[in-house]
Amino acid sequence: MKKTGFTLVELLVTIIILGILAGIGIPQYTKTIEKGKMREAEANLYIMYMAEKMYKLDHPTTGYIDCSGALNDAGGCNTILEVEMTAQYFKDYKCTTTGTPATTFDCTATRNSGRYKDDCKPNIDETGELTKDGCP
């Protein structure tokens, strides 16, 4: 009499192989997702950089302008800089200036939630240099 089906050893070997593949694949997948979320902040910070540059051209006596908070709040950067940005993964954007008239600025994004919530604060300055301290 011939039995059909899989033995316990065959099933265990299959489960072990699938576990190893998942152990390799899932961390890579989450890292790629985090990098994609970071692109949102990079794009918005670059928009803010360009908007600050244009604002300074329009208002040479005051220079750059401060903005902070959620993008669409009354004091938010969308409103003050008159730009359209969306924020899904990074909740707050803030631009701070120094000098009178303001000759330098530094814009920072703050993460909503997730693995890098407290550590990841990308920023851009008046030279257009983007730094991603603590970010993937």
Contacts in CASP RR format, 6 or more apart in sequence:
PFRMAT RR
TARGET T0000
AUTHOR 0000-0000-0000
METHOD contacts of the structure
MODEL  1
MKKTGFTLVELLVTIIILGILAGIGIPQYTKTIEKGKMREAEANLYIMYM
AEKMYKLDHPTTGYIDCSGALNDAGGCNTILEVEMTAQYFKDYKCTTTGT
PATTFDCTATRNSGRYKDDCKPNIDETGELTKDGCP
30 115 0 8 1.000
31 136 0 8 1.000
34 115 0 8 1.000
34 116 0 8 1.000
34 136 0 8 1.000
35 136 0 8 1.000
37 89 0 8 1.000
37 90 0 8 1.000
38 120 0 8 1.000
38 122 0 8 1.000
38 132 0 8 1.000
38 135 0 8 1.000
38 136 0 8 1.000
40 86 0 8 1.000
40 87 0 8 1.000
40 88 0 8 1.000
40 89 0 8 1.000
40 90 0 8 1.000
41 89 0 8 1.000
41 90 0 8 1.000
41 109 0 8 1.000
41 111 0 8 1.000
41 122 0 8 1.000
42 122 0 8 1.000
42 130 0 8 1.000
42 132 0 8 1.000
43 85 0 8 1.000
44 71 0 8 1.000
44 85 0 8 1.000
44 86 0 8 1.000
44 87 0 8 1.000
44 90 0 8 1.000
44 93 0 8 1.000
44 109 0 8 1.000
45 93 0 8 1.000
45 107 0 8 1.000
45 109 0 8 1.000
45 122 0 8 1.000
45 123 0 8 1.000
45 124 0 8 1.000
45 130 0 8 1.000
46 124 0 8 1.000
46 128 0 8 1.000
46 130 0 8 1.000
47 83 0 8 1.000
47 85 0 8 1.000
48 77 0 8 1.000
48 81 0 8 1.000
48 83 0 8 1.000
48 85 0 8 1.000
48 93 0 8 1.000
48 95 0 8 1.000
48 107 0 8 1.000
48 124 0 8 1.000
49 107 0 8 1.000
49 124 0 8 1.000
49 126 0 8 1.000
49 128 0 8 1.000
51 77 0 8 1.000
51 81 0 8 1.000
51 82 0 8 1.000
51 83 0 8 1.000
52 64 0 8 1.000
52 65 0 8 1.000
52 81 0 8 1.000
52 95 0 8 1.000
52 105 0 8 1.000
52 107 0 8 1.000
52 126 0 8 1.000
53 126 0 8 1.000
55 63 0 8 1.000
55 64 0 8 1.000
55 65 0 8 1.000
55 81 0 8 1.000
56 63 0 8 1.000
56 64 0 8 1.000
56 102 0 8 1.000
59 65 0 8 1.000
60 101 0 8 1.000
61 101 0 8 1.000
62 101 0 8 1.000
62 102 0 8 1.000
63 97 0 8 1.000
63 101 0 8 1.000
63 102 0 8 1.000
63 103 0 8 1.000
64 95 0 8 1.000
64 97 0 8 1.000
64 102 0 8 1.000
64 103 0 8 1.000
64 104 0 8 1.000
64 105 0 8 1.000
64 126 0 8 1.000
65 80 0 8 1.000
65 81 0 8 1.000
65 95 0 8 1.000
65 97 0 8 1.000
65 102 0 8 1.000
66 80 0 8 1.000
66 95 0 8 1.000
66 96 0 8 1.000
66 97 0 8 1.000
66 102 0 8 1.000
67 75 0 8 1.000
67 76 0 8 1.000
67 77 0 8 1.000
67 79 0 8 1.000
67 80 0 8 1.000
67 81 0 8 1.000
67 93 0 8 1.000
67 94 0 8 1.000
67 95 0 8 1.000
68 75 0 8 1.000
68 76 0 8 1.000
68 77 0 8 1.000
68 92 0 8 1.000
68 93 0 8 1.000
68 94 0 8 1.000
68 95 0 8 1.000
68 96 0 8 1.000
69 75 0 8 1.000
69 76 0 8 1.000
69 77 0 8 1.000
69 92 0 8 1.000
69 93 0 8 1.000
69 94 0 8 1.000
70 76 0 8 1.000
70 87 0 8 1.000
70 91 0 8 1.000
70 92 0 8 1.000
71 77 0 8 1.000
71 78 0 8 1.000
71 85 0 8 1.000
71 86 0 8 1.000
71 87 0 8 1.000
71 93 0 8 1.000
72 78 0 8 1.000
72 79 0 8 1.000
73 79 0 8 1.000
76 93 0 8 1.000
77 83 0 8 1.000
77 85 0 8 1.000
77 93 0 8 1.000
77 94 0 8 1.000
77 95 0 8 1.000
77 107 0 8 1.000
78 84 0 8 1.000
78 85 0 8 1.000
81 95 0 8 1.000
85 93 0 8 1.000
87 93 0 8 1.000
88 112 0 8 1.000
89 111 0 8 1.000
89 112 0 8 1.000
90 109 0 8 1.000
90 110 0 8 1.000
90 111 0 8 1.000
90 112 0 8 1.000
91 110 0 8 1.000
91 111 0 8 1.000
91 112 0 8 1.000
92 109 0 8 1.000
92 110 0 8 1.000
93 107 0 8 1.000
93 108 0 8 1.000
93 109 0 8 1.000
93 110 0 8 1.000
94 107 0 8 1.000
94 108 0 8 1.000
94 110 0 8 1.000
95 105 0 8 1.000
95 106 0 8 1.000
95 107 0 8 1.000
95 108 0 8 1.000
96 105 0 8 1.000
96 106 0 8 1.000
96 107 0 8 1.000
96 108 0 8 1.000
97 104 0 8 1.000
97 105 0 8 1.000
98 104 0 8 1.000
98 105 0 8 1.000
103 126 0 8 1.000
104 125 0 8 1.000
104 126 0 8 1.000
105 125 0 8 1.000
105 126 0 8 1.000
106 123 0 8 1.000
106 124 0 8 1.000
106 125 0 8 1.000
106 126 0 8 1.000
107 123 0 8 1.000
107 124 0 8 1.000
107 125 0 8 1.000
108 121 0 8 1.000
108 122 0 8 1.000
108 123 0 8 1.000
109 121 0 8 1.000
109 122 0 8 1.000
109 123 0 8 1.000
110 121 0 8 1.000
111 117 0 8 1.000
111 118 0 8 1.000
111 120 0 8 1.000
111 121 0 8 1.000
116 134 0 8 1.000
116 135 0 8 1.000
116 136 0 8 1.000
119 134 0 8 1.000
119 135 0 8 1.000
120 132 0 8 1.000
120 133 0 8 1.000
120 134 0 8 1.000
120 135 0 8 1.000
120 136 0 8 1.000
121 133 0 8 1.000
121 134 0 8 1.000
121 135 0 8 1.000
122 130 0 8 1.000
122 131 0 8 1.000
122 132 0 8 1.000
122 133 0 8 1.000
122 135 0 8 1.000
123 130 0 8 1.000
123 131 0 8 1.000
123 133 0 8 1.000
124 130 0 8 1.000
124 131 0 8 1.000
END
